[in-house]
Amino acid sequence: MKITSTKLITEKEGYEAMLYMLTAYWEATGSNDLTDILSGGEYWLEQDVPGDSAFWAYWIEAIDKVRREGPPPLKLLYPIDPS
C-alpha cells in the first residue's frame, strides 16, 4: 500500500496523534520496546510503502481521533500548589 495522501495537519495535531498512536500500538501489542515501535514505522525499499501496514493504520486512526476528539487527556506531571 503506497502512501499518497497530501492532507496536512498542524504540529500540535501531529504530536497529539503520535501520543494516541503510541498508546494504541502499546495496547495492541503490549510492546514497549522502542526497536519494535521504530521498525513498525519504517518504509520498505520501495518509496512510500510502510514496513508495517498496521502501524500506518494506527497512525491514520490517531489523526482521525485528534480531529474528532481533540488532544488526549493530559496527566498532571507536578502537583499544583493550591496556595
N, C-alpha and C positions, 0 to 999 in steps of 0.2 A: 504494500500500500504506500504509494508515493504521497508525501505531504505537499499539498499545493495551495493551502489556504493563504490568503493575503489579508485576513482580518487582523486588526491591531487592537492591543489592549494597553492600558497605562502601566507604568512601572509598579504602581501600587496594586493594581489588579493582578499583575504577574506575580508579585510577591505573595499575595493572598492565595492565588491559585496554587502556587508552589506548596504552601502550607497545607491546603486541602489535599493536594495530590500526594504529598508525602504521607499524610495521615491515612489516606485510602490505600496506598501501597503497603504501608505497615500493617493495616488491618487485614488486607487480603493475603499477605504473605507471611506475616509475623517476623519478617527480617528487619533488623536494624543495622545490618552490615552495609556500610557505605559503598563497598565494592559492588554488592548486588544492586543497590539503587542506581549507581552511576552506570553500570553495564546495561541496565534496562533502558536508560535514556540515550544511549549512543546510536549512531547510524551505522548501517552496513556500508560496504564499499560503494554500492550504488548510491548516488546522491539523493538525499531527502527521503530515505526509507529507514524508518526506525528499526533498531535491532529487536525490539520487543513491542509488538502491536498493542499488547495490553497496557504497557506503560504509556503509550500515546493515548489510549482510551482514557486512562486515569487523568491525563493532562487535560483533555477536552472536557471531561466531566467536571474537573476542578474549575476550569474557566467558566463553564456554564453555571456552576454553583455560586461563584463570586458574583456573576451578573444577576443571578436570581435572588440570592440570599444576603449578599454583601460579605464583609470580612468574617473570618472565623471568630468565634468568641475568644476574646483576649484574656490571658491569665494575668493576675496581679503578681508581678515579679518581686516587688518590695512592698511591705506593709505601709499603708498610708497612716501618717501620724495625725490623729484627729484633733490635736491641739493647735 
